[in-house]
Amino acid sequence: MTVDVVVCGLGPAGRALAHRCLARGLSVTVVDPAPDRRWTATYAAWANELPGWLDASAIAATVDQPTAWGTREHRIERAYAVLDTDRLRESLDLTGAEVVADRAVELTAGTVSLASGRLLSAQRVIDARGIARSPALAEQTAYGLVLDAKRCAGLAPLFMDWRADNGAPEDAPRSFLYAVPLGGGGMLLEETCLAGRPALDGTVLRERLVHRLRSRGIDLTGAERVERVRFPVEGGRPGRGTFGAAGGFAHPATGYSVAASLAAADAVAAGAAIWPVSARAVYRLRAAGLRALLALPPTDLPVFFDAFFGLPTAAQRVYLSGRTDLNGMVSAMRTLFVALPPTQRRRVAAATLGMPIRSPIRMRSAIMEE
């Protein structure tokens, strides 16, 4: 039997797409080796990115003005929503879909071959299985601990904090502190390597997080719940047959993909084309921005983010969110370039254009790149 849609992969993107296909009355088959597995990561989004159809119970907490630190404090004029992972999964109801606990091994535009030997047929096949790890791809890594918020009194929610109080040597690849409320009295404190090829491993990040928290007067008991993160921030393939991170929805500069996937799920379910020329151009510009970040020496990174969070609010939003605003993206990148110190401009320009940087002094990457 040929169904309307087969979705491979039941992470947030794949489950959201299948849910919206069902809402449109389509016949849906979903494929995942472990369809009932819980999601263990914490997902968050800018509040105005979330679609109106999303169940309000999926939002665990909202921060009206999160803080960012480079070398100085910045207040981000934009509400930030932290999602309740379990409620998000439950709200993306799959009642009516055929759920196949199997591994997709070969996909075409209209068929899926499974590891069991079964062949599925559909009017559309969509790959939402994420991006396979590879040494060639930059990754984001993080090590986090969940604490009672009372133990973090005085610590404001942090989108990113690049201050150098995590014990790392000055010339070492940088990581930042991410701190958000989880609702129910919990708070996630996470040491994050924004991107690296290879990225910092969990052992290094754990040592930095413990040092940073102790330096801020936050003691640990050893009984805290641990959250570990590792995923590629590049390697997606934009197109009609892919979705979520696999389809180019991961933002190279932040790693975020869930909100963009939720926002686009209805359009993809309806069969609309979601990759116009402008969206593909924005995607390439963000990839160029990742190259620039990987090229900066360690001491430059906090200064770079001072310049970024000093941009007008509209420019920040275009760079962090909009998928199709090419003119806005070009304007934001131009404004950021002008705001950078002269010593950073040459390196950023060369990396953005993919040009080798020749220097008599070998400088380590601000994030991590061999």
N, C-alpha and C positions, 0 to 999 in steps of 0.2 A: 504494500500500500504506500502511495506517495502522499506525504503530509505537506502542509504549506511551508513549514520552517523546521529545520533541525539546528539546534544551538549546541555547540560543543564547548563545554566548560561551564561550571556553575559557581564561579566566583561572583562578586557583586555585579560585574558588568554582564556576564552571561545570564545570570538569574534575573536581573532587571529587564533585559531584552526579552527573555522568554515570558516574563510576567506581563509585559506590555503587549506582546504578540497575542497572548491569551485574552487580554482586555479588549483587543480588536476582533475577537471571535475567530482567530486563526487556529488551525490544528498544529500542535507543537510537539516535537520530541526533543528531549534534552539528554545529553550524554556527558557523563562524568564518572571517573573510576570510583569516587567516593561521594556520591550526591548528598549524603546526610552529614558530611563533616561540618563542624563548626568553624567559623572564621575567627582566627585568633588575633588578627591585627586590629589596631584602632584606626578608624577612618574618620576624616574630617573634611570640611569644605567651607568655602565662603558661602554664607547663608543665602545670598541672592543667586547662587548658581543652582540651587536645588530646585527640581521641578515641582509644580503645584500639586501633582498627583501623589507625591511621596507622603506616606503616613506620618503625621506629626510626632507619633510616639517613637519614631526612629531617631529623633534628635535627643541626645542625652543632655547636652548643655550647650549654651550659647555664650560667647564672649563678645561683648559689644565693641571693644577696642583692644585687640591684642597688642602686645608690645614686641618690638624688634630692637635688637642691639647690634650695632657694628662696633664703633668706638664710642658711640653715644646712643642715648635712648631715642626711640621713635615710636609714636602711637599711630597704629594703622587705623584709618577711619573707615572701617568695614567690619561688619559683624561676621564672626567665625563660628561655625557650628561643628560640634563634635558628635559623631553618630554613635548610637547604641548598637553595637554590632549584632547582637542576638535579635533585637527588635527589627533592625533593618532586614535581616535575612527572613524573619517570619513574615514581615509585611510584603515581601515580594513573593506572594502566594503562587504556587504552581499547580493548583488544583485544575484538572482537565488535561494536563500534559502527560505524555508517556515519559517516564523517567527511566533511563537505561543506565545501569551501573556497569560501565564498560569503558575501555580506552579507545578513543578514535586514533586510528593509525594512518589513514589516508583520506583526504578530503578533496572532492571536486566541487564544481558549482552546484551539482544536484545529487551527489551521493557521499556517503560516509562509510568507509570500511572499518569495522571494529576488530579489536584483538581477538574476540571470540570467533570471528569468521562471518558474523552477520553483516549484511549490507543494508543500509538505510537509504531511502530515496526521498527527495523533497524538492519542492519548487525552488527553495533557497536553502543553502547551507552556510552557516555563519560560524567562524572560528573565534571563540572568545576564551581560549585556553591560556591567555597570558603570553609572556615572552620567555623562551628557554634561556637559561643562564649560559653565558659564554665568556671566555677571557677577553674576547674582542669588544665586549659591550661594557660601558660604564654602568656601575651599580650604585644604589643607595643602600647603606647599612645603618642599623641603629640598635642600641641596647637600652631598654627602658625598664623602669620599676614603677609599680603602682603603690602609692602611699595614701594613707588617710590624709585628707586635705588639711586637717588640724595640725599635722606635723610640718606642713609647708606654709604656715602662717607668715604673711609678709611677702611671699613669692607671687608676683603677678603672672597671669597667663602669658606665655612666651611663644610667639610664632617661631622665632629663632634668636638665639643669644650667642654671639661670637666672642664674648669676652674671654680673656685668656686666664681663667682661674680653674682649669681642669687638669693642671699639672703637666700638660704636653710641652715639649721643648718649643721655643719660638719658631724654629725653622721646620717643625714637623707639619705634615698635612693637617689641615684644620678640621674640627668638628664643632657642632654647636649644641646648645641645650634647647630642647623643645619641651614645654610644660603646659598641659591643658587639663581642665576639669573633665571628669568622666561621668558626672552625675552620681547621686547616691553617696556623696561624701568622699569619693576617690579622686586622685590626681595622678596623671601619668607624667613622669619625668624621664626624658629620653635623650641620650647623647647620640647625635646623628652625624654621619658622614654624608653630606649632601650628594656627592657623586665621586666615584673613583674608578680607575681602570688600572689596577684592582682597587677596591674600596677597603677602608679600614675594617679589620675583623672585630668580632664581638668581644674578644678578650681585651683588646686595646680600648674599645669604647666603654666597656664595663669599668676598667681602671680609671678612665677619665671621668666617668659619671660619679663614681664613689668619691674621687678626690674633689670634684666640683661641689657636690652636695655637702661634704664635710666642711669645705671652705666657707660655705654659706650657712653653717650651723644646723644642717639637717642630718641627724643621725639615723643610721640604718640598723635594723634588727637582724637581717638575714632571712626573714620570713616573707619579704615582699614578693608579690607576684611579678614574674619577669616577662617582658615582651621583647622578642627578637625580630628584627626586620632585615631582609635582604632581597632585593629585586632589581632587575635592569631598568634603567631610565631611558633607554634607547633601544631600537631594534624592531619597533612596530612597523606594520605594513598597511598604510591607509588604503582602503578600497571597499568595495561592496560586500566582499566575503569575509571581512574581519571586523572585530569589534572589541572595545575596551583597550587595554594595553596592547594586545596583539594587533589592534587596528590603528595604532598611532595616537591613542587618546592620552597617553602618559605625557605629562608636561616635563620636558627635559630638565628644566631649572628647579623643579620642586618634587618631581616624581608623582604628583597627584594625577589620578585618572578616574577615580570613582565618581566624582561630581559631574565631570564632563560626560561620562558614560550614562549616568542617570538622566542627564539633561537631553541626551541625543536618542535615548531608547525609543521614544514614541516615533520619531521621524524614521528611524531604521525599521521599526516594526511596520510602518506604513509603506516601506519600500522607497522612501525618498533618497535622493542623492545628497549625501552630507559632506562630500569632499569637493566643493567647487574649487576653481583655480585659486581663489583667495585663501581658502583654508589650507591648501597644500603649500602655498607660499609662506603663510604664518608658521606652519609646521617646520619648514626648512630654516626659517629665521630663528626659531627657538633652538633648533639643533645647533645652529651657529653660536647661539648664546652659551650653550653647554660647552662648546669647544673653548670659548673665551674663559669661562670659569675654571676649566681644567688647566688652563695655561698660566693662571696668575700665581705668583709666588705667595707663600703663606702670609706674610705680613700685609699683603695687599687686600686680602679678602674682606676683613672688617671695613676697610675704607671703601671698597666696592659697594658693599651693602649700605653703608652710610649714604652713598650717592643714590642708590636705587630707592631707598625708603625716604629720601629727600625729594623724589619726583612728585609732581602733582598727583593727587589721588586718582584721577582719571587715567593717567599714564600707567600707574601701577596696576590698575584693574585690567587694562588692555593686555599688558604683558602677562599677568598671572592667569587670566581667564579667557578672554574672547578668542574664539577659534577662527573667525572669518574676517576680522577687522584689519585688513592688511595696511591701510593707510595709518590707522592708529598704532599698529605695531611698529611700523617704520618710524613714525614720529616719536614713540616712546624710546626706541633704541637710539635714535639720534640725540634726544634730550639727555639720556643717560650718558652717552659717549661724551657730550660736551661737559657734563657735570663731573666727570672723572678727573683726577689729577693728571697733568700732562705726562707724568712718568708711566701711567697705566695705559694711556691711549694707544701707544704703538703696539704694545703687547696684545691688547684687546682687539685692535683692528686686524693684526696679522692672524690671530687665532680664529676670529670670526670669518675671515676670508679663506681659512685653511692653509695659510702660508707658514713655512718653517720660520722659527725665530732664531736668529744667529746671535750669540752673545759669547764673549770670552769667559763669562762666569756662568757656571752651571747652577741654576736655581731650581729648587724643588717646587713641585706644584703646591698651590694653596690647598687644594683638596687632595687628590692623589692620582697621579698618572705616571706610569713608567715610560 
